[in-house]
Amino acid sequence: MNIQIRKYYYGDIPEDNAGGSESKESKVSPATGGGGNWPLWEVFIRSKQGLDHKHVGSLHAADAAMAIENARDVYTRRQEGVSIWVVESKFITASNPEEAGELYEPAADKIYRHPTFYELPDEVGHM
């Protein structure tokens, strides 16, 4: 039995496990110094000028605290952010682009949401 022990450092992504499927044998606890199959985290930054968080990228980290620290180092090097959100990618649910018609079609029959049948007085100007 040949066992290979590799030491991973804070922020490292193991090349042999990146993007692979997680197995019980390959998972190494971050507390023991191994990266194992660190989960993928999505990073959102709120800039000084904005009120909303924008998706800026992804990174691998052992836990949320490490993801925030790595996101700070990678995505806010010029101190452009005032808030960082990280969310593990597996917890994001997205709509299927092929089902967009079915998903957004109900909004088309709600004409009352669009002020197309209101007449504006001339005094209002450009609205």
HUBELKA-V705391 format. One record per residue. N is the residue number from 0. RES is the residue in one letter. PHI is phi in whole degrees, 0 to 359 (NA if undefined). D_LAST is the distance of its C-alpha to the last C-alpha in Angstrom with 1 decimal. Layout:
{{N/RES/PHI/D_LAST} {N/RES/PHI/D_LAST}}
//
This chain:
{{0/M/NA/75.3} {1/N/254/73.3} {2/I/252/70.6} {3/Q/258/68.3} {4/I/248/66.8} {5/R/241/63.9} {6/K/261/62.5} {7/Y/251/58.7} {8/Y/254/57.1} {9/Y/308/54.0} {10/G/94/51.0} {11/D/288/53.2} {12/I/245/52.3} {13/P/296/55.5} {14/E/296/55.5} {15/D/286/57.7} {16/N/248/55.5} {17/A/295/52.0} {18/G/77/50.1} {19/G/275/53.3} {20/S/277/53.9} {21/E/276/55.2} {22/S/237/58.8} {23/K/297/61.0} {24/E/288/63.3} {25/S/271/60.7} {26/K/282/58.8} {27/V/241/59.9} {28/S/293/58.9} {29/P/300/56.8} {30/A/291/59.0} {31/T/268/62.0} {32/G/96/60.5} {33/G/258/59.5} {34/G/275/56.0} {35/G/54/56.8} {36/N/259/53.8} {37/W/294/51.1} {38/P/289/47.9} {39/L/273/44.7} {40/W/241/41.9} {41/E/264/38.2} {42/V/246/36.8} {43/F/236/33.3} {44/I/239/32.5} {45/R/257/29.9} {46/S/278/29.4} {47/K/294/29.3} {48/Q/271/25.6} {49/G/252/24.4} {50/L/253/24.3} {51/D/249/25.2} {52/H/271/28.5} {53/K/244/28.6} {54/H/290/31.6} {55/V/244/33.7} {56/G/161/36.9} {57/S/226/40.0} {58/L/203/43.5} {59/H/259/46.7} {60/A/205/48.1} {61/A/286/50.7} {62/D/208/48.5} {63/A/296/45.2} {64/A/297/46.5} {65/M/294/47.7} {66/A/296/44.5} {67/I/294/42.5} {68/E/296/45.1} {69/N/293/45.0} {70/A/297/41.2} {71/R/300/41.3} {72/D/291/43.9} {73/V/272/42.3} {74/Y/255/38.5} {75/T/230/38.2} {76/R/294/40.8} {77/R/256/38.7} {78/Q/57/37.6} {79/E/272/34.0} {80/G/253/33.8} {81/V/242/33.8} {82/S/206/34.2} {83/I/236/35.9} {84/W/244/35.9} {85/V/232/38.6} {86/V/220/39.1} {87/E/294/42.0} {88/S/304/40.9} {89/K/292/42.9} {90/F/265/40.7} {91/I/268/37.5} {92/T/247/36.8} {93/A/239/34.5} {94/S/284/33.4} {95/N/273/35.2} {96/P/302/33.1} {97/E/289/35.3} {98/E/257/34.0} {99/A/298/30.3} {100/G/300/29.9} {101/E/292/31.6} {102/L/289/29.8} {103/Y/262/26.2} {104/E/300/26.9} {105/P/303/26.6} {106/A/289/22.8} {107/A/290/22.4} {108/D/269/23.8} {109/K/250/21.4} {110/I/293/18.7} {111/Y/294/17.8} {112/R/280/16.2} {113/H/246/13.5} {114/P/281/11.2} {115/T/281/12.2} {116/F/259/14.3} {117/Y/270/12.1} {118/E/260/11.5} {119/L/266/8.8} {120/P/293/10.6} {121/D/298/10.5} {122/E/292/10.5} {123/V/293/7.0} {124/G/80/6.2} {125/H/273/3.7} {126/M/237/0.0}}
//
